Amino acid sequence: MRFIFKTDYDQDIRLAKHSGHVFWYGALSVLLLLSPWLLTEYWLAQLTFVLIYSVVGLGLMLLAGFTGLFSIGHAAFLGVGAYTQAVLCNAGWPFPLSLAAAGLLSALVGVVVGLPALRVKGIYLGIATLSFGFIVEEVLARWESVTGGNAGMHVKAPSLFSWKLDSNVEFYFLCLAVVLLATLGIVNLLRSPTGRAFVAIRDSEVSAQSMGIHLARYKTLSFALSAALAGLGGALYAHKIQFLSPDQFNIVQSIDLLLMVVIGGLGSVHGAFLGAIFLITMPQLIALGKDVLPAAIGQAPGLQSAVYGAVLIAFVMFEPMGLYGRWLKVRTFFSMFPFYRRGLFKRQKSFQKSDRLR
């Protein structure tokens, strides 16, 4: 079992806590850099989708996992970023400027949603964000002069000034760079006073307010940052699929995004990536299973939704900490063997007694 003895403050705040982190994250970086030459074109495209959804998952994880504010309409921010990117790129804007504009506009929309949502929480906050998702979907469908309406619109390939990124390998490295910057940004944000304020609000709003944390300010900021990351992911998503229509950003997409962070593991940066891997690979596994199952089950139209629902129920009942929580248990078991005992990760209530009186 690894014990870390810290002797200075610099050792406490560094990103890599020990040599194991340096080795494994370095190996992962090398593997990702070599992926275009190790994978076929199809699986490289799937890995690109994992990177895109990881950016969106980081934003939703910041909102739901670290601030405790659930959104059931997060696909709306994805759509705002995607359509902003499409309109500006088709108008001839360079990719970096259009990407920044997509993130900024999505953040402004997140502030608009976050301000009215400050007065509600729990299921009522979910209903408010769900209503917003319906509004955005309707706007995208009706604003035909800009979005093309239900007929959709094509998206040009991204270009870095005179360099046009029109190959799958070039676009993969572009997504990899965006994911790296977004991950470093989120990790450093969570180590800052702002990130600690987010976690305090998640654990107990009453306690956070008593310590001088401005709830309205930090909740709005969390909505804005989460929407900005969703907008960045939407911009990459627009270039990847090269065609946009309003029905791509409906309630089903929002549920998939929420499913992604819950199954990945709420309250962990790793959970956003594990959830993205699950979201992309699960349809592939279901498609492979259709050949094995009887025709009455394998060809049923609602098979994928039924499997998703069953998996979500199983995780909520038996593994509420998600895939990353399961990995922590497995790692702890081998590091503490034979002294590991059941109940070490027993669920504990995070609210204070004062919360139950409200």
N, C-alpha and C positions, 0 to 999 in steps of 0.2 A: 504494500500500500504506500502511496506517495505522500510524503509530508513536506510542505513548503515552509521554510523558515525565512521570513522577510527581515532584512536588516536595514533597509532604507526606504524612503517614500517613493523613489523612482521605481523600485522593484514592485511596489504595490500598485502603481498605476499603469505599468507597461501592458501592452496588448497580449503578448505571449508570456504566460505566467511561468512556464518552465520549458525545458528543452524538448519535451514531448510535443508541445504545441508547435514549436518551430519545425520539427521534423514532419509531423503529419500534415500541417497546413502547407508546408513547402512541397511535400509529395503531391498533395491535391492540386496545387498550382501548376506543377509540372504536367500532371495528367490532363488538366484542362487545356493547357497550352498545346499539348500534343494531340488532343482529341480530333482535330480535323484530319489527321493522318492515321488515326487509329480506328475511326468509326466510318461506317458507310454514310452516304449522303442523307439517307432517311433518318438514321439515328442521330446524326449531327443536327438535323432540323428539330428533332424532338428535344435534344439537349438545349438548343437555342430557345425553344418554348419554355423549358424549365428555368432558364436564366431570366426570361421576361417575366414569368409569373413569380419568380423569387423577388423581383423588385417590387411588384404589387403586394406580395405577401409581407415584405418588410414594412411597408406602410400600414397595412391592416394589422400586423402584429404590434406595431407601435401604438395604434389606437385601441385595439381590443386586448392585447396581451399585456401591455405595460401601463395603459391608462385606464383600462376597464370600461371603455365605451364601445359598445357593439354597434356595427353598421350592417344592415341587411340590404343596403342599396349602393354598395361600394363599386359596382360595375358602372355606375353613372360617372364617377370620376375617371374610370378607365376610358369610357366613351368620350368624355370631354377632352382628355389628352390625345386620344387617337384622332378625333376629327380636327382638333387644332393643328396637330402635326400634318395631317393630310392636306388641309386647306393651305397652310403656309408653304409646305414643300411644293405643292402643285403651283403655287404662285411664284416659285423661284427662290425662296429663302434658303440660305445654307442650313445644313442639318443642325449644327450647334445652336444657332439662334432659334430655330423652330422648336428644338427640344426644350430649350430654356423657356420659351413662351408657353409650350404645352404644360410644363410643370408649374409655371407661375399662374396661368389661368385656372388650372385645376386647384391650386392652393387658394385662390380667391373664391372659387366656388365652394371649397371646403369651409372657408370662413363664413360664407353666407349660410351654409347648412349648420355650422357649429353654433352660431349665435342663438338661433331659436331653440336649438336642442339643449341649451344649457339649463333650461327649466325642467327638463324631463330626464329620466334615466330608466334603465332596465328595459322592459318590454315596450314602454312608451317611446323610448329613444329608437328602438328597432323599427317601430311603426312609422316614426317621423322620417327616418332615413329610407325606409321602403317607399314611402310616398314620394320622396324626392327622386328616387330612382325611376318611378313611373313618369314623373314630370319630365325628366331629362330625356327619357326614351321617346316621349311624345314630341318634345321639341325637335329632336334629331329627325324624326319622321316628317314633321310638318314644315320645317325650315328648308324647303327644297332648293331655294336659290343658293344656299351655302353648302348644305350637306348632301344634296341630291335626293333627299327623301327616302322613300322605300326602295327606289331604284338603285340606291347606293352610289358610291363613288370610288374610282380607282386611285391608288396612291403611287406616286413615283418613287423610284429607288433613292435612298439617301445619298447626299453628296457633301463631302467636306471641301467646300469651295470648288476647286477644279478637279478633285478626286471623287469619282462616282463609285459608291460601294454597291455594286450590282451582283456580286457573287455571294454564295452562301457562307464561304469561309470568311470573307471580309466582314460580313454582317455579324457572324458569330463572334469575332474578336471585338467588334463594336459593342455588342451586348455584354460580353465578358468585362470590358472596361467599365461600362455603366454600372454593372452589378458590383464590381470591386469598389468603386467610389461610393455607391449607395450603402454598402455594408460597412465600410470604414466610417462613413458619416453617422450611421445609426449606432454603431458600437461606441464611438466617442461621445455621441449625444447622451447615451444612457449612463455614461460615467460622469457626466457633468451635473451641476445642480438642477438643470432643467429636467434631465432624465430621472433624477432621484425624486423630483417633484411629481412627475408622472406616476411613478411607482407608488408614492405615498397616497396619491389620489385614488389609485386602484385599490390599495389595501384598506383605506378608511378615509372617506371625505371629511368626516368630523375631526379626526386627528390631524389630517393635513391642514385643514383650515385653522385649527388651534395653534399650529406651528407657524402661521403667517403665510401660507401658500394661497395665492389668489386663484380660486377655483376656476372662475370664468376665463381668466387670461390663459391658464395652462390647458384647459379643455379646448379652447378655440385654437391654440397653437398646435395641439395634438391633431385636431381635425385638419388643419392647414397642411402640416407636414405629411400626414397620412395621404391626403388627397394629392399632394405634389408628387409623392412617389408613385401613386396609382397613375397619375398623368404621365409620368416618365415611362412607366411600363406600357401604358396605352399607346404612346408614341412609337415605341419599339414594336408593339403588337401590330400597329397599322402598317408598318413597313414589311413585317414578316408575312402577313396574309395578303397584302397588296390590294385588298378590296374591303370596303366598310359598308355595313348596313345597320340600321338601328336595332334590329332584332338580335344582333350579336352582343348587346349590352343590356339584356333583360334581367328579370328576377332570377332566372336559372343561373346566369353567370355570377350574380351576386352571392347566391347560395353556394356555388362552387368555391368562390373565394373564401367565404366564411368557413366552409368545410375544410379548406386547405390549411388554415391556421389552427383550427381546432384539432385536427388529426395530426398535424405536424408537431404541435405542443405549444400551448399558449404560454406566453411569458418567456420565450427563448428565441434568440436570433436563429439558432440552428433549426428551430421548428418551421420557420418560413421556407427554408430550402428543402427540408424533408417533406413538408406539405406540398410544395411545388412538384417534387419528384413523384409523390403519390398521385397528384392530380393529372399528370401527364401519362404515367405508366399504367394507371388503373384501366382506362379504356382499352389499352393494348392487351392487358391480361384478360379482360372480359371478352374481347374479340377472339382471343385464342381459346377461351373456355367454351365458346359457342359451338365449336366443332366437336367437343366431347360430350356436352349436355344433350339430352333428348331434344328433338326438334320442337316440341311443344313449349319447352322452356328456353332453349337457345335462340329461337326466332321470335320470342315475345317482344313487342315494341318497348315495353317499360322495364326491360331487364337491367339496363345500366342504372336507372334511377333506384330500382329496388336494391341493387347491390350497394350503391352509395348509402342509401338509408340504413341498411343492415350494418354496414361498416361503421357508420357514425354512431348508431345506437350501441354497438359493441364497445367502441372506444369510450363513450360517455359512461357506460356502466362499469367496464372492467379496467380501462386505462385512461382516466381523465387527464393525465399528464401528456398524452399523445405519444407519437413515435420517439421523440427525444426523451421523454420521461421513461419509456421502456428501455432505451439505450442506457440511460443513467443507472437503472436498476441492474442491468446486465453487467455493466462496467463495475459497479460497486460490489456485485456478487463475487466476481473474480478477484477484485483487489482485496476483499476482506475475507475470502474463503480461508478456513472453514468457520469463521466467526460471524458470518452474515446471518441475520435473523429476519424472519418475516415481520412485517409491521414497521420496518425501518422507515419506509416511505408512506406511512399511514396518513391519509388525508386529514388535514386539520382545517378548522374554520378560521378564515383570515379576518373576519369582521370583529370589531370591538363590541363590548356590551352596550355601549351608547348607541350603536347603529341599530340594534334590535328594538329600541324604543321609538324609533322614528316612524 
